[in-house]
Amino acid sequence: MKPFDLSFLKGERAFIALLSIGVLLVVLGSFLGLQPRLNREATNKMVTLSVELETIEELGATQGLLLEDSLKTVKGFGINAVVIPEQTIGDLVQAGKCEFVSGTIDPKLTAVSMSTLRVNDVSVMPRVIRGLNIRFPAFTTSQTARGNTIAMPAVDIDALRGTPIGLDPIKCASAMKEGFQIIARCSNIPGSTVVSVKETLAWAGELGATILLPSGEQVLGRRQAMAGLFAGLENSGIRYSSPEFTKIGGDAEVLATIPDKVLRLHAAQAGELDKLSPEAAVERYRKAAAERQLRVLLVRPLSLAAEQPLQAFGEFAGAIATDLKKDGLEVGVAQPFGSSPSSRLSQGLIAVGSAALFLCLGLTLLDGLLLMGFVLGSTALSLGSIVSGSLTSIFCLYVAVTIPVLGYLLIERWKPHPLLGLLLVFGTALLAGLAISGLLTDVAYTVRAKAFLGVKIAVFLPVPIIGALVFRRIGNVRSALGSAITWGSAFLALGVLAVLGIMVARSGNDGPAGVSGGEMAFRGLLETILPVRPRTKSFLIGFPALTVGLFWYAKAKYDGQLLGRAAGWVALLIMLGGIGSTDVVNTFCHIHTPFQVNLLRVLLGTGFGVAIGSLGWVVLSSRAIDLPSRLGRLRPIAAGEGEPK
């Protein structure tokens, strides 16, 4: 035997043994790696249902209720947290509790006016002094109270008005008395320092805040004072809440640095809620918690007009709480997911098993030096993924692109019954999804601090690869390249490209392509009648096309010559079937979605897709139509047939 000669593995028994070892190791490694994640998802079921305190005050006042009574009312519907923003000196001035009086000229600073703040409500004076000391520590000596006045620092009056003076202690006390969690909204004001950020969080913690929600366009301490944010959160025990679908400066850095202490938050703006039906609005919040594992929901009123506005809002929140319970979730004190990376053992099993599958793929396609280069490169990447986090991401992308192709090659090798062929395609795609799920288990993926690398590549690239392999084996490439292009084939090609383009544009976690109103209605129907909604392109395009293509191919006894003029159609259908395969893999790449939801989604999508395709095949192959026989004639192509004259 020549050195590095792998031809002995191409025998059927050796090949099946190698394939079986690869499948066994990947499955075992995946389930070992998934255990921490599954435990994390099974035990973290508490969801905080929050509302802005200002909303409760306004709606309750309409019904003649004081704050305490309003809090009791919404608590009865399931609300268990309130969002309270920092107050500023300007807020006190607007409320009449303070007022600026005419300034004087500081003899040392001839160009700067010194202001005096007259405090009409002496209870706020300690807060004003503390806020000024935090923001302007260099002017501390000038911030002394004389009676009911405080000498202000020699700075611009607008800066003084914008100085935070902490959360309203009276409102915090009222909320805590009724058993509400407090979510503090703090902004990153100009001049924030590491010290001021730490003191701001310490102050919020003293008043009972347990969660920090950024206010404005930046997190507290953005850029050069982030150390103060991390230290302040650690010292005060406050959790950081990351708003979904909102671009906030510094948010990504917080997620990457302390992912195990993050609570992700979902909120809907008034303009967004106004476009939804009550049922759709409730469903939006439910899906955020159940399918994307967001553990803080910020509920806003569905309607601002009602006979009893606070009661109507409470009923809306109560409907959300009821739907959460249907998904096994509970309204309570939300907790971060904690850290649970996959073990070296599980990584090693997946890597070795995948290397065996890569070898099966290479043995089916390549020979000689190409085979050797493919095997060595794939094996090096597999083993390197165990020791390098960056290589793990590349390895997962490599798995997503290559392993699904193996299923189609196995069909060509074994020529099974079409249903077994569908099982091979689905099984290899599922295997790739399991491998990715077993490797990307860190909590950073759950909170979206990290995401699967190359989603669009994984979705698109396998489809043309599968199409090229299938067309090479089924069709007459030379004849096809030499034939004139017809209008029909041109429009068909454009249609296929359009489908693939839309598929790529809408892939990923935040696809840019919009969803039409009709599709939204269709999705809503599926979500109503099914436990989870299968992906449209999987059960309406991918697996139906693959099912018809495989049945058609099997009718010709897997002989491309017997397909005749139908060979191109069959190859096209099987290529479109690749959309279903890549969708199975892509579903498992959404690590922030619970694993059981992903698994159920692909099972439903594949099942419905195969059912639709089987029905379509029955119609096509019926005696009334018999389209496959009419197109293919089930006869070999004569020598030179289709060649250009």
C-alpha positions in Angstrom: 0.0 0.0 0.0 1.3 3.4 -0.9 1.9 6.0 1.9 -1.3 8.0 2.6 -3.3 5.7 0.3 -6.9 5.9 1.5 -8.4 3.8 -1.2 -9.0 0.9 1.2 -11.6 3.1 2.9 -13.7 3.4 -0.2 -15.0 -0.2 0.2 -18.6 -0.4 1.4 -17.9 -2.0 4.8 -15.0 0.3 5.6 -17.0 3.3 4.4 -20.1 2.4 6.5 -17.9 1.8 9.6 -16.2 5.2 9.2 -19.5 6.9 8.6 -21.0 5.2 11.7 -18.1 6.2 13.9 -18.4 9.8 12.8 -22.1 9.9 13.4 -21.8 8.3 16.8 -19.0 10.6 18.0 -20.7 13.7 16.9 -24.0 12.8 18.5 -22.3 11.8 21.7 -20.2 14.9 21.8 -23.1 17.1 21.0 -25.3 15.8 23.8 -22.5 16.1 26.3 -21.8 19.6 25.2 -25.5 20.5 25.3 -26.1 19.3 28.8 -25.1 22.6 30.6 -27.1 24.6 28.1 -30.2 22.4 28.5 -29.9 22.6 32.3 -29.5 26.4 32.0 -32.6 26.7 29.8 -34.6 24.3 31.9 -34.0 26.1 35.2 -34.1 29.8 34.2 -37.8 30.3 33.8 -38.5 33.6 35.7 -39.5 36.6 33.7 -39.6 40.2 35.1 -42.7 42.0 33.8 -42.0 45.7 34.1 -43.6 49.0 33.3 -42.4 52.6 33.5 -43.6 54.2 36.8 -44.6 57.3 35.0 -47.1 55.3 33.0 -48.7 53.9 36.1 -48.9 57.3 37.7 -50.6 58.9 34.6 -53.1 56.1 33.9 -53.9 55.8 37.6 -54.5 59.5 38.1 -57.1 59.4 35.3 -59.1 57.0 37.5 -58.5 59.2 40.6 -55.9 56.7 42.1 -52.9 57.6 44.2 -49.6 56.0 43.3 -49.8 53.4 46.0 -53.3 52.3 44.8 -52.2 52.3 41.2 -49.2 50.1 42.1 -51.5 47.6 43.9 -53.8 47.5 40.8 -51.1 46.6 38.3 -49.5 44.2 40.7 -52.7 42.2 40.7 -52.3 41.6 36.9 -48.7 40.3 37.2 -46.6 43.4 36.9 -43.7 43.0 39.3 -41.1 45.7 38.4 -41.1 49.4 37.7 -38.7 51.5 35.7 -37.6 54.7 37.5 -35.4 57.3 35.8 -32.9 59.5 37.5 -34.1 62.9 38.4 -32.1 66.1 37.6 -31.9 69.5 39.2 -33.9 70.8 36.3 -36.7 68.4 37.2 -36.8 69.9 40.7 -36.8 73.4 39.2 -39.7 72.5 37.0 -41.6 71.0 39.9 -41.1 74.2 41.9 -39.0 72.6 44.6 -35.9 74.7 43.6 -35.1 77.8 41.7 -32.0 79.5 40.4 -31.5 83.0 41.6 -29.5 85.8 39.9 -25.8 85.0 39.9 -22.8 87.0 40.9 -19.3 87.4 39.4 -16.6 85.4 41.0 -13.6 87.7 41.5 -11.2 84.9 40.5 -13.2 84.0 37.4 -14.2 87.3 35.8 -15.9 85.6 32.8 -18.0 83.0 34.7 -21.2 83.7 36.5 -21.8 82.0 39.9 -25.3 80.8 40.5 -27.3 80.2 43.7 -29.9 77.5 44.0 -32.8 78.4 46.4 -34.3 75.2 47.7 -38.0 75.5 48.5 -38.3 71.9 49.6 -35.5 71.2 52.1 -36.0 67.5 51.9 -34.3 67.5 48.5 -31.3 69.4 49.6 -29.1 66.4 50.5 -29.8 64.9 47.1 -28.8 68.1 45.3 -25.6 68.3 47.2 -24.7 64.7 46.7 -25.5 64.9 43.0 -23.3 68.0 42.6 -20.5 66.4 44.5 -20.6 63.3 42.2 -20.6 65.4 39.1 -18.4 68.3 40.1 -16.0 67.0 42.8 -13.5 69.7 42.1 -16.1 72.3 43.2 -17.0 70.5 46.4 -16.0 73.3 48.7 -18.4 75.7 47.1 -21.4 73.3 47.4 -22.3 74.1 50.9 -25.8 74.9 52.1 -26.5 78.3 53.7 -30.1 78.2 55.0 -32.1 77.2 52.1 -29.6 78.1 49.4 -26.7 76.3 47.8 -23.8 78.1 46.0 -23.5 76.5 42.6 -20.2 75.6 40.8 -19.0 78.2 38.3 -20.3 76.3 35.3 -22.9 76.7 32.6 -26.5 76.9 33.9 -27.6 74.1 31.5 -25.0 71.8 32.8 -26.3 72.5 36.3 -29.9 71.8 35.3 -28.8 68.5 33.8 -27.0 67.2 36.9 -28.5 63.9 38.1 -29.6 63.7 41.7 -30.5 60.0 41.8 -33.8 58.2 41.7 -36.8 59.6 43.5 -36.5 58.1 47.0 -40.2 58.5 47.7 -41.2 56.6 44.6 -38.6 54.0 45.2 -39.9 53.5 48.7 -43.5 53.2 47.5 -42.6 50.6 44.8 -40.5 48.5 47.3 -43.4 48.7 49.9 -45.6 47.0 47.3 -43.0 44.4 46.5 -41.9 45.7 43.1 -38.4 45.4 41.7 -36.8 48.7 40.7 -35.1 49.2 37.3 -33.0 52.3 37.3 -32.6 54.3 34.1 -29.3 56.2 34.2 -27.7 58.3 31.4 -24.1 58.8 30.5 -23.8 62.6 31.1 -20.9 64.7 29.9 -17.9 64.5 32.2 -18.7 61.1 33.6 -15.6 59.5 35.3 -14.9 56.0 36.8 -15.6 57.4 40.2 -18.8 59.2 39.3 -20.1 56.1 37.6 -19.4 53.9 40.6 -21.0 56.4 42.9 -24.1 56.7 40.7 -24.6 52.9 40.8 -24.0 52.8 44.5 -26.6 55.4 45.0 -29.2 53.5 42.9 -28.4 50.4 44.8 -29.1 52.1 48.1 -32.5 53.1 46.9 -33.4 49.5 46.0 -32.5 49.3 42.3 -31.6 45.7 41.2 -31.4 46.3 37.4 -29.7 49.0 35.3 -31.4 50.1 32.0 -29.4 52.5 29.9 -31.0 55.8 29.1 -30.1 57.7 25.9 -27.7 56.6 23.3 -24.8 55.4 25.5 -24.4 53.1 28.5 -23.2 54.6 31.7 -19.4 55.2 31.5 -19.2 54.7 27.7 -15.6 54.3 26.5 -13.1 55.6 29.1 -15.1 55.0 32.2 -16.4 51.5 31.6 -14.3 50.2 34.4 -16.5 52.2 36.7 -19.6 50.6 35.3 -18.3 47.0 35.8 -17.0 47.8 39.3 -20.2 49.6 40.2 -22.4 46.7 39.0 -20.3 44.2 40.9 -20.2 46.2 44.1 -23.9 47.1 44.1 -25.2 43.7 42.9 -27.2 45.4 40.1 -27.7 43.5 36.9 -27.3 45.1 33.5 -30.3 45.0 31.2 -29.5 45.0 27.4 -32.4 46.3 25.3 -33.2 44.2 22.2 -33.1 45.7 18.7 -31.6 49.0 20.1 -28.2 50.3 19.1 -26.7 51.7 22.3 -23.1 52.8 22.5 -21.1 50.5 24.8 -23.8 47.8 25.0 -21.8 45.3 23.0 -18.8 45.8 25.2 -20.9 45.1 28.3 -22.3 42.0 26.7 -18.9 40.8 25.8 -17.3 41.5 29.2 -19.9 40.3 31.6 -22.4 38.1 29.6 -23.1 36.0 32.7 -24.5 39.0 34.5 -26.7 40.3 31.7 -30.5 40.3 31.5 -31.8 41.0 28.0 -34.9 43.2 27.7 -37.7 43.5 25.2 -39.8 46.6 24.8 -42.3 47.8 22.1 -42.7 51.4 21.3 -46.1 53.0 21.2 -46.0 53.4 17.5 -45.2 49.7 17.0 -48.0 48.5 19.3 -50.5 50.8 17.6 -50.0 48.7 14.4 -50.7 45.4 16.2 -53.9 43.7 17.2 -54.2 42.9 21.0 -53.5 39.3 20.3 -50.5 40.1 18.1 -49.1 42.4 20.8 -49.4 39.8 23.5 -47.8 37.3 21.1 -44.9 39.6 20.5 -44.0 39.7 24.2 -44.6 36.0 24.6 -42.2 35.1 21.8 -39.5 37.4 23.1 -39.5 35.5 26.4 -40.2 32.0 25.1 -38.3 31.9 21.8 -35.5 34.4 22.3 -35.1 33.9 26.1 -35.4 37.6 27.0 -36.0 37.7 30.7 -37.1 41.3 31.2 -40.2 42.6 29.4 -41.0 46.3 29.4 -44.7 46.6 28.8 -46.2 49.7 27.4 -49.9 50.6 27.0 -51.6 49.0 24.0 -54.1 52.0 24.0 -53.9 55.4 25.6 -57.7 55.8 25.5 -60.1 53.7 27.6 -62.9 54.2 30.2 -60.5 52.9 32.8 -57.0 53.3 31.3 -55.1 51.6 34.2 -57.5 48.7 34.3 -57.2 48.2 30.5 -53.4 48.3 30.7 -53.4 45.8 33.6 -55.6 43.4 31.5 -53.1 43.7 28.7 -50.2 42.9 31.0 -52.2 40.1 32.6 -52.8 38.5 29.2 -49.0 38.5 28.6 -48.5 36.9 32.1 -51.0 34.2 31.2 -49.4 33.4 27.9 -46.0 33.1 29.6 -47.4 30.5 31.9 -48.5 28.4 28.9 -44.9 28.2 27.8 -43.7 27.1 31.2 -42.5 30.5 32.3 -43.3 32.4 35.5 -43.4 36.1 36.4 -40.8 36.6 39.1 -37.3 37.9 39.7 -35.4 37.3 36.5 -31.9 35.9 36.8 -28.9 35.9 34.4 -28.2 32.6 32.6 -24.7 32.2 34.1 -21.8 30.7 32.3 -21.6 27.1 31.0 -19.1 26.5 28.2 -18.8 23.1 26.5 -16.2 20.7 27.9 -13.0 19.7 26.2 -14.3 16.1 26.1 -17.4 17.1 24.1 -15.3 19.4 21.8 -12.9 16.5 21.2 -15.6 14.0 20.4 -17.3 16.5 18.0 -14.0 17.3 16.3 -12.9 13.7 15.8 -16.4 12.7 14.7 -16.6 15.5 12.2 -13.2 14.7 10.9 -14.5 11.2 10.1 -17.5 12.7 8.3 -15.2 15.0 6.3 -13.2 11.9 5.3 -16.4 10.2 4.1 -17.2 13.3 2.1 -13.7 13.4 0.5 -13.8 9.7 -0.3 -17.0 10.2 -2.2 -15.8 13.1 -4.2 -12.0 13.2 -4.6 -9.0 11.1 -5.3 -5.2 11.3 -5.1 -3.6 14.5 -3.9 -6.9 16.4 -3.8 -8.3 13.9 -1.4 -5.2 14.0 0.7 -5.2 17.8 0.9 -8.9 17.9 1.8 -8.5 15.3 4.5 -5.4 16.9 6.0 -6.9 20.4 6.0 -10.2 19.2 7.4 -8.5 17.2 10.2 -6.2 20.1 11.1 -9.2 22.5 11.4 -11.2 19.9 13.4 -8.4 19.3 15.9 -7.4 23.0 16.0 -11.0 23.9 17.0 -10.4 22.1 20.4 -7.7 24.5 21.5 -8.6 27.8 19.7 -11.8 29.7 20.2 -11.4 31.6 16.9 -10.9 28.3 15.1 -14.0 26.9 16.7 -16.1 29.6 15.0 -14.5 28.8 11.6 -14.9 25.1 12.2 -18.6 25.5 12.9 -19.0 27.4 9.6 -17.1 24.7 7.8 -19.4 22.0 9.3 -22.5 24.0 8.3 -21.3 24.2 4.7 -19.9 20.7 4.1 -21.8 18.2 6.2 -25.2 18.8 4.6 -23.7 18.1 1.2 -22.8 14.6 2.5 -26.4 13.5 2.6 -26.8 14.1 -1.2 -23.7 12.2 -1.9 -24.9 9.2 0.1 -28.1 9.2 -1.9 -26.1 8.9 -5.1 -23.9 6.2 -3.6 -26.7 4.0 -2.2 -29.7 4.9 -4.3 -32.2 4.3 -1.6 -36.0 4.6 -1.5 -36.9 8.4 -1.8 -38.1 8.5 1.8 -34.9 7.0 3.0 -33.1 9.5 0.9 -35.0 12.3 2.6 -34.0 10.8 5.9 -30.3 10.9 4.8 -30.6 14.6 3.8 -32.4 15.6 7.0 -30.1 13.4 9.2 -26.9 15.0 7.9 -28.3 18.5 8.2 -29.5 17.7 11.7 -26.0 16.3 12.5 -24.4 19.5 11.5 -26.9 21.5 13.6 -26.2 19.2 16.6 -22.4 19.7 16.2 -22.8 23.5 16.1 -25.2 23.5 19.1 -22.8 21.3 21.1 -19.9 23.6 20.5 -21.5 27.1 20.8 -22.9 26.7 24.3 -21.4 29.6 26.1 -23.8 32.1 27.6 -22.3 34.8 25.4 -24.4 33.3 22.5 -27.5 33.3 24.6 -27.3 37.0 25.4 -26.2 37.8 21.8 -22.8 39.0 22.8 -21.6 36.5 20.2 -23.3 35.1 17.1 -22.7 32.2 14.7 -20.0 33.3 12.2 -21.0 33.5 8.5 -24.8 32.9 8.6 -25.3 34.0 5.0 -22.5 31.9 3.8 -23.9 28.8 5.6 -27.3 29.5 4.2 -26.4 30.1 0.5 -23.1 28.3 -0.3 -24.3 24.7 0.1 -27.2 25.2 -2.3 -25.1 25.8 -5.5 -22.6 23.2 -4.4 -25.4 20.6 -4.2 -26.9 21.9 -7.5 -23.5 21.5 -9.2 -22.9 18.0 -7.9 -26.4 16.8 -8.7 -26.5 18.3 -12.2 -23.1 16.8 -13.0 -24.4 13.3 -12.1 -27.9 13.6 -13.6 -27.6 16.0 -16.6 -25.5 16.2 -19.7 -23.2 19.1 -18.8 -21.6 19.3 -22.3 -25.0 19.3 -24.0 -26.4 21.9 -21.6 -23.5 24.2 -22.1 -23.7 23.9 -25.9 -27.4 24.4 -26.2 -29.0 27.7 -27.0 -30.6 29.6 -24.1 -34.4 29.8 -24.3 -36.6 32.4 -22.9 -38.1 29.8 -20.6 -34.7 28.7 -19.2 -33.6 32.3 -18.8 -36.7 33.4 -16.8 -36.4 30.2 -14.7 -32.8 31.0 -13.9 -33.7 34.5 -12.9 -36.5 33.2 -10.8 -34.2 30.8 -9.0 -31.6 33.6 -8.5 -34.3 35.8 -7.1 -35.4 33.1 -4.6 -31.8 32.6 -3.5 -31.2 36.3 -3.2 -34.3 36.9 -1.0 -33.3 33.9 1.1 -29.8 35.3 1.7 -31.1 38.8 2.3 -33.5 37.6 5.0 -31.2 35.1 6.6 -29.4 35.9 9.9 -30.8 37.3 13.1 -31.6 40.7 11.8 -32.3 40.2 8.1 -32.8 43.5 6.2 -35.5 42.3 3.9 -39.0 43.3 5.2 -41.9 40.9 5.7 -45.2 41.7 3.9 -48.5 42.0 5.7 -49.8 38.8 4.0 -46.8 36.8 5.2 -47.2 38.2 8.7 -50.8 37.1 8.7 -49.8 33.6 7.4 -47.1 33.4 10.2 -49.7 34.4 12.7 -51.9 31.6 11.6 -49.1 29.1 11.9 -48.2 30.4 15.4 -51.8 30.0 16.4 -52.3 26.4 15.4 -48.8 25.1 16.0 -46.6 25.1 19.1 -43.8 26.8 17.1 -43.8 28.2 13.6 -41.7 26.2 11.1 -39.7 28.3 8.7 -41.5 29.1 5.5 -38.7 28.5 3.0 -38.1 25.1 4.6 -41.6 23.6 4.4 -42.9 25.5 1.4 -39.8 25.4 -0.8 -36.9 23.3 0.3 -38.4 19.9 1.4 -41.4 19.9 -1.0 -39.0 20.4 -4.0 -36.5 17.8 -2.6 -39.3 15.3 -2.1 -40.6 15.6 -5.7 -37.1 15.6 -7.1 -36.1 12.4 -5.3 -39.3 10.5 -6.2 -38.8 11.6 -9.8 -35.2 10.5 -9.7 -36.0 7.2 -8.1 -38.7 6.5 -10.8 -35.9 6.7 -13.3 -33.9 4.2 -11.1 -31.4 6.9 -10.3 -30.2 6.9 -13.9 -29.8 10.4 -15.3 -30.0 9.0 -18.9 -33.5 7.6 -18.3 -34.7 11.1 -17.2 -34.2 12.5 -20.7 -35.3 16.1 -21.0 -36.5 16.0 -17.4 -33.0 15.7 -16.0 -32.6 19.5 -15.7 -35.9 19.8 -13.8 -35.0 17.0 -11.4 -31.5 18.5 -10.8 -33.2 21.9 -10.1 -35.7 20.4 -7.7 -33.0 18.6 -5.7 -30.9 21.8 -5.7 -33.8 23.8 -4.3 -34.1 21.0 -1.7 -30.7 22.3 -0.4 -32.7 25.3 0.9 -34.4 22.9 3.3 -31.0 21.4 4.4 -29.4 24.7 5.0 -32.4 25.9 6.9 -32.2 23.0 9.3 -28.6 23.9 10.0 -29.4 27.7 10.2 -32.1 27.1 12.7 -29.7 25.5 15.2 -27.3 28.5 14.6 -29.8 30.7 16.5 -28.1 29.8 19.8 -30.2 32.4 21.7 -33.3 30.3 21.0 -33.9 27.4 23.3 -32.6 24.1 21.8 -36.0 22.4 22.2 -37.7 25.1 20.2 -35.1 24.8 17.4 -35.5 21.0 17.3 -39.3 21.2 17.2 -39.2 23.8 14.5 -37.0 21.8 12.2 -39.1 18.6 12.8 -42.3 20.4 12.0 -40.8 22.1 9.0 -39.4 18.9 7.6 -42.5 16.9 8.3 -44.9 19.4 6.6 -42.4 19.9 3.7 -42.2 16.2 3.0 -46.0 15.9 3.3 -46.6 18.7 0.8 -44.0 17.3 -1.5 -45.4 13.8 -1.4 -48.9 15.2 -2.2 -47.4 17.1 -5.1 -45.7 14.0 -6.4 -48.9 12.0 -6.2 -50.6 14.7 -8.3 -47.7 15.0 -10.8 -47.4 11.2 -11.3 -51.1 10.5 -11.5 -52.5 9.0 -14.7 -54.4 12.2 -15.5 -51.2 14.2 -15.7 -48.1 11.9 -15.6 -45.9 14.9 -16.1 -42.7 13.0 -15.3 -43.2 10.5 -18.0 -44.2 13.2 -20.5 -41.2 15.2 -19.9 -38.7 12.5 -19.4 -40.1 9.7 -21.5 -38.0 7.4 -19.3 -35.6 6.6 -22.0 -31.9 7.1 -22.5 -30.7 10.1 -24.4 -29.4 9.1 -27.8 -25.8 9.8 -28.7 -25.4 13.4 -29.7 -29.0 14.3 -28.8 -29.2 17.9 -27.8 -25.8 18.7 -29.3 -25.6 21.8 -31.4 -25.7 21.2 -35.1 
